[in-house]
Amino acid sequence: MSTKTDERVGKYIQDVKDKVGEEPDVNLLRNITEYLGPVVFRDDAETVSSTDQAEMDTVKNNFLVKKLGLPDDEKLDVGLNAMLEKYGKSNRNKYRVTLYYLLTQYFKKESVFA
């Protein structure tokens, strides 16, 4: 039986394949989707605007520092910019789950979602 969450996870799997060109870790994608909960069902919250500095600060503070437990230093900006580049800066629709997935892998914090 397919749930709304399964449909979202399927969308993010396809997103990683299409835009990042990788075969995703489905369990990690699912766990991040579940962690975000209702956010993934709200159009305005499901995506991230990489041109909005306030939004990038929120990603850094709420996800990288609070959730992943990373120190708030310049490495966060380096990693964030690297993953936005990998995801495709020109790609307007950046899904929050996909970006968090890339950041989780970049910082080797998969254990947070295990």
Backbone as JSON, one array per atom type, in Angstrom:
{
  "sequence": "MSTKTDERVGKYIQDVKDKVGEEPDVNLLRNITEYLGPVVFRDDAETVSSTDQAEMDTVKNNFLVKKLGLPDDEKLDVGLNAMLEKYGKSNRNKYRVTLYYLLTQYFKKESVFA",
  "N": [[0.84, -1.19, 0.0], [0.58, 2.14, -0.88], [1.66, 5.14, 0.57], [1.21, 8.66, 1.25], [3.65, 9.6, 2.09], [5.37, 7.67, 0.96], [5.0, 8.32, -1.72], [6.18, 10.85, -1.8], [8.83, 10.2, -1.1], [9.48, 8.66, -3.31], [9.46, 10.66, -5.25], [11.64, 12.19, -4.41], [13.71, 10.35, -4.67], [13.79, 10.12, -7.44], [14.48, 12.75, -8.0], [17.1, 12.95, -6.96], [18.36, 11.14, -8.66], [17.93, 12.36, -11.19], [18.9, 15.06, -10.97], [21.26, 15.02, -9.51], [22.53, 12.84, -10.36], [23.04, 10.39, -9.18], [22.65, 7.16, -7.61], [20.43, 6.97, -5.12], [20.62, 6.58, -1.49], [18.1, 4.98, -0.34], [16.92, 4.44, 2.17], [18.05, 6.44, 3.8], [17.04, 8.74, 2.53], [14.3, 8.31, 3.0], [14.25, 8.4, 5.83], [15.03, 11.04, 6.33], [12.92, 12.36, 5.09], [10.82, 11.52, 6.74], [11.7, 12.65, 9.12], [11.37, 15.38, 8.56], [8.65, 15.5, 8.38], [5.41, 16.97, 8.29], [6.27, 19.15, 6.8], [7.13, 18.44, 4.23], [4.83, 18.27, 2.79], [3.9, 20.78, 2.32], [3.87, 23.18, -0.07], [5.38, 25.61, -0.09], [7.27, 25.14, 1.89], [8.44, 22.78, 1.22], [10.37, 23.14, -0.67], [13.6, 24.74, -1.12], [14.91, 27.96, -1.16], [17.75, 28.87, -2.6], [18.79, 31.32, -3.05], [17.94, 32.97, -1.13], [19.14, 34.42, 1.62], [18.32, 34.36, 4.3], [16.91, 32.0, 4.39], [18.95, 30.17, 3.85], [20.46, 30.55, 6.13], [18.71, 29.5, 8.0], [18.68, 26.8, 7.21], [21.31, 26.19, 7.84], [21.42, 26.75, 10.68], [19.18, 25.35, 11.85], [19.26, 22.78, 10.72], [21.98, 21.85, 10.07], [23.5, 22.63, 12.37], [21.76, 22.24, 14.7], [20.35, 19.75, 14.2], [22.24, 17.95, 12.93], [24.35, 18.38, 14.56], [26.7, 19.84, 14.11], [29.6, 21.99, 14.4], [29.23, 25.53, 14.42], [30.75, 26.9, 12.03], [33.01, 28.09, 9.43], [33.11, 25.91, 7.77], [30.56, 25.0, 7.4], [29.4, 26.76, 5.55], [31.03, 26.26, 3.36], [30.45, 23.55, 2.85], [27.67, 23.73, 2.4], [27.55, 25.43, 0.14], [28.98, 23.8, -1.66], [27.24, 21.61, -1.9], [24.95, 22.82, -2.91], [25.93, 23.56, -5.35], [26.47, 21.04, -6.42], [23.87, 20.07, -6.54], [22.83, 21.79, -8.37], [22.87, 24.97, -9.09], [21.34, 26.52, -10.81], [18.99, 25.18, -10.92], [15.79, 25.66, -10.14], [13.8, 24.51, -8.45], [14.58, 23.26, -5.61], [14.45, 20.58, -3.65], [13.87, 20.35, -0.2], [14.32, 17.95, 1.21], [16.1, 16.59, -0.54], [18.3, 18.35, -0.55], [18.98, 18.3, 2.2], [19.62, 15.63, 2.39], [21.9, 15.47, 0.7], [23.6, 17.17, 2.15], [23.77, 15.76, 4.56], [25.17, 13.49, 3.74], [27.52, 14.69, 2.76], [28.66, 15.78, 5.09], [29.07, 13.47, 6.41], [27.18, 12.39, 8.24], [25.3, 10.36, 8.4], [24.63, 8.61, 10.42], [23.03, 9.98, 12.19], [20.49, 9.67, 11.25], [20.06, 6.99, 11.4]],
  "CA": [[0.0, 0.0, 0.0], [1.39, 3.35, -1.02], [1.23, 6.26, 1.39], [1.65, 9.96, 0.75], [5.1, 9.67, 2.35], [6.02, 6.86, -0.07], [4.99, 9.09, -2.97], [7.2, 11.9, -1.67], [10.14, 9.56, -1.15], [9.69, 8.32, -4.73], [9.78, 11.91, -5.95], [13.0, 12.6, -4.03], [14.62, 9.38, -5.28], [13.91, 10.54, -8.84], [15.16, 14.04, -7.99], [18.54, 12.68, -6.78], [18.84, 10.51, -9.89], [17.89, 13.3, -12.31], [19.65, 16.31, -10.8], [22.58, 14.78, -8.91], [23.13, 11.77, -11.15], [23.48, 9.31, -8.3], [21.67, 6.21, -7.11], [20.35, 7.4, -3.72], [20.42, 5.7, -0.35], [16.65, 5.13, -0.16], [16.6, 4.51, 3.61], [18.42, 7.76, 4.29], [16.04, 9.67, 1.99], [13.04, 8.08, 3.74], [14.4, 8.86, 7.21], [15.03, 12.51, 6.31], [11.54, 12.74, 4.76], [10.02, 11.32, 7.96], [12.16, 13.65, 10.1], [10.77, 16.67, 8.21], [7.22, 15.38, 8.65], [4.43, 17.7, 7.47], [6.92, 20.16, 5.96], [7.25, 17.99, 2.84], [3.53, 18.37, 2.13], [3.58, 22.19, 2.11], [4.64, 23.61, -1.24], [6.36, 26.67, 0.21], [8.29, 24.63, 2.8], [9.06, 21.58, 0.64], [11.53, 23.55, -1.45], [14.53, 25.68, -0.5], [15.38, 29.02, -2.05], [19.18, 29.03, -2.3], [19.16, 32.73, -3.21], [17.43, 33.67, 0.05], [20.13, 34.24, 2.68], [17.64, 33.99, 5.54], [16.59, 30.57, 4.29], [20.21, 29.44, 3.97], [20.82, 30.62, 7.55], [17.82, 28.55, 8.67], [19.2, 25.46, 6.91], [22.53, 26.03, 8.64], [21.16, 26.72, 12.12], [18.22, 24.33, 12.28], [19.59, 21.42, 10.28], [23.39, 21.48, 10.23], [23.97, 22.8, 13.75], [20.89, 21.61, 15.69], [20.04, 18.33, 13.92], [23.44, 17.15, 12.67], [25.3, 18.59, 15.66], [27.96, 20.36, 13.6], [29.99, 23.29, 14.94], [28.87, 26.64, 13.54], [31.97, 27.54, 11.53], [33.03, 28.34, 7.97], [32.94, 24.63, 7.04], [29.14, 24.86, 7.06], [29.19, 27.49, 4.29], [31.75, 25.52, 2.31], [29.64, 22.36, 2.55], [26.38, 24.16, 1.85], [27.79, 25.88, -1.24], [29.38, 22.64, -2.46], [26.07, 20.77, -2.18], [24.07, 23.6, -3.8], [26.58, 23.45, -6.66], [26.24, 19.67, -6.87], [22.43, 19.95, -6.82], [22.58, 22.62, -9.54], [22.43, 26.31, -8.65], [20.32, 27.05, -11.73], [17.78, 24.4, -10.69], [14.94, 26.49, -9.28], [13.11, 23.72, -7.43], [15.46, 22.42, -4.81], [13.68, 19.99, -2.56], [14.52, 20.39, 1.11], [14.79, 16.59, 1.53], [17.28, 16.29, -1.35], [19.41, 19.16, -0.05], [19.37, 17.76, 3.51], [20.24, 14.34, 2.08], [23.25, 15.76, 0.21], [24.37, 17.73, 3.27], [24.0, 14.67, 5.52], [26.24, 12.67, 3.18], [28.73, 15.51, 2.68], [29.24, 15.9, 6.42], [29.19, 12.1, 6.94], [26.35, 12.32, 9.45], [24.2, 9.44, 8.16], [24.28, 7.94, 11.68], [21.97, 10.77, 12.85], [19.2, 9.18, 10.76], [20.08, 5.52, 11.39]],
  "C": [[0.89, 1.25, 0.0], [0.81, 4.48, -0.16], [1.7, 7.55, 0.73], [3.16, 10.12, 0.96], [5.86, 8.87, 1.3], [6.09, 7.61, -1.4], [6.06, 10.17, -2.94], [8.6, 11.3, -1.8], [10.48, 9.18, -2.59], [10.09, 9.54, -5.54], [11.21, 12.33, -5.66], [14.05, 11.64, -4.6], [14.88, 9.8, -6.73], [14.69, 11.84, -8.95], [16.68, 13.83, -7.88], [19.11, 12.07, -8.07], [18.97, 11.52, -11.03], [18.87, 14.46, -12.15], [21.05, 16.11, -10.25], [23.3, 13.68, -9.67], [23.67, 10.63, -10.32], [22.31, 8.38, -7.99], [21.57, 6.48, -5.6], [20.26, 6.25, -2.72], [18.96, 5.91, 0.06], [16.27, 5.23, 1.32], [16.92, 5.87, 4.19], [17.42, 8.8, 3.81], [14.73, 9.54, 2.76], [13.13, 8.64, 5.15], [14.4, 10.39, 7.29], [13.62, 13.03, 6.01], [10.66, 12.63, 6.01], [10.41, 12.33, 9.03], [11.49, 15.0, 9.83], [9.26, 16.67, 8.39], [6.35, 16.21, 7.71], [5.04, 18.74, 6.53], [6.92, 19.74, 4.49], [5.93, 18.06, 2.08], [3.08, 19.81, 1.92], [4.49, 22.73, 1.01], [5.72, 24.63, -0.92], [7.51, 26.14, 1.06], [9.05, 23.43, 2.21], [10.32, 21.93, -0.14], [12.35, 24.58, -0.69], [14.93, 26.7, -1.55], [16.84, 29.31, -1.72], [19.64, 30.47, -2.47], [18.71, 33.58, -2.02], [18.36, 33.4, 1.23], [19.49, 33.83, 4.0], [17.32, 32.5, 5.54], [17.85, 29.71, 4.44], [20.69, 29.44, 5.42], [19.97, 29.63, 8.36], [18.3, 27.12, 8.45], [20.43, 25.2, 7.78], [22.22, 25.84, 10.12], [20.29, 25.55, 12.55], [18.6, 22.92, 11.87], [21.04, 21.06, 10.57], [23.86, 21.56, 11.67], [23.1, 22.0, 14.72], [20.68, 20.12, 15.43], [21.3, 17.49, 13.76], [24.51, 17.34, 13.73], [26.66, 19.1, 15.21], [28.31, 21.69, 14.26], [29.67, 24.39, 13.92], [30.14, 27.37, 13.12], [31.92, 27.65, 10.01], [32.87, 27.06, 7.16], [31.48, 24.43, 6.63], [28.85, 25.55, 5.73], [29.84, 26.77, 3.13], [30.92, 24.31, 1.87], [28.32, 22.71, 1.88], [26.55, 24.61, 0.4], [28.17, 24.73, -2.15], [28.16, 21.8, -2.85], [25.05, 21.51, -3.05], [24.62, 23.52, -5.23], [26.31, 22.07, -7.26], [24.79, 19.47, -7.3], [22.07, 20.74, -8.08], [22.01, 23.96, -9.13], [21.3, 26.85, -9.52], [18.99, 26.32, -11.58], [16.91, 25.14, -9.67], [14.28, 25.71, -8.15], [14.08, 22.79, -6.72], [14.63, 21.89, -3.65], [14.51, 19.97, -1.28], [15.1, 19.01, 1.45], [16.06, 16.27, 0.76], [18.49, 17.08, -0.84], [19.9, 18.62, 1.3], [20.09, 16.42, 3.33], [21.7, 14.54, 1.64], [24.15, 16.28, 1.33], [24.73, 16.64, 4.29], [25.15, 13.79, 5.03], [27.57, 13.44, 3.17], [29.44, 15.57, 4.03], [29.38, 14.55, 7.13], [28.43, 11.94, 8.26], [25.15, 11.38, 9.26], [23.72, 8.77, 9.45], [23.17, 8.68, 12.44], [20.59, 10.22, 12.47], [19.11, 7.65, 10.76], [19.05, 4.95, 12.36]]
}
